[in-house]
């Protein structure tokens, strides 16, 4: 392919992905009907890497010290553009976050991007990033330099809406336990120390705190151990909480206040508190607007309009936020389920295996591949994307 017309290349990219439709649909369906929890995604990792290997990608598995992670490359030299795949499911709910669509849109995009790389040079990388939901796999991979050499990163996430940008919060999990003293709850209550009272007091203290935090912040949790029997003063209780905020600074402040709720309840009841923050904190999503516009323009080719208004409500959190603090990144949402269907619900799981989701996967794969092609074609756009990132990071340092 020499001196190919730009519009010809775009057509060939789209056709190359269209030619994989049946195979992509099959892999999506396999992942969807075989949900694997974070860091246990062996089948999904096999299916995705097998696909990429047979399409001439160089596949390295177990990158970043995570057995189900992978890095698959095609081409050589700069620019190095990454497309990220997620493929973990949720406990009990299965693929209620639609990560089967993320995974297959990534490998579909890779096939199209390969067509562009053949013509234009550069490197396309598919990063297989496990354990998004609970562990923050991408943060662990970043810490192990698994993203070395990457210049730009992109992925899509299925949703009930189309949006070029996403509002994802910084967050960190907290595990707490209270240790009291068992006693007969009626016969000798004065001899006991009630670990459940400590937990309930903490829970209520957090409810009180919630009135006085920023609107965009979130605190939520569950009690996982509430005692053994109603006639025993509970000697042990446990809970998991998550604290979220719009930026890392407010997250730090809020974490201190939340912890004080538990400390205070421990003092009030005499129960001993043990706590542990999750190893990984998720960073907020830094949407690269220049890259988002490029992607949105390509989605327009697919007949999709991608709004840019960040919704005022938080979307939740994603470890793509961590990636976005290292490289210019996007994490657009693509309408893949009927309006109003919330993520992490049984309805979302069902919809993630249906025709609308498949269409979103194909459109996203094509738009990402065309975006890679644009980046390889236009060094000035790539420079603009990098400059936006640099200015944002500089502003954060000066703040
Ligand atoms: Zn998700």
Boltz pocket constraint, residues with backbone or C-beta under 6 A from the ligand:
constraints:
  - pocket:
      binder: B
      contacts: [[A, 97], [A, 98], [A, 99], [A, 157]]
      max_distance: 6.0
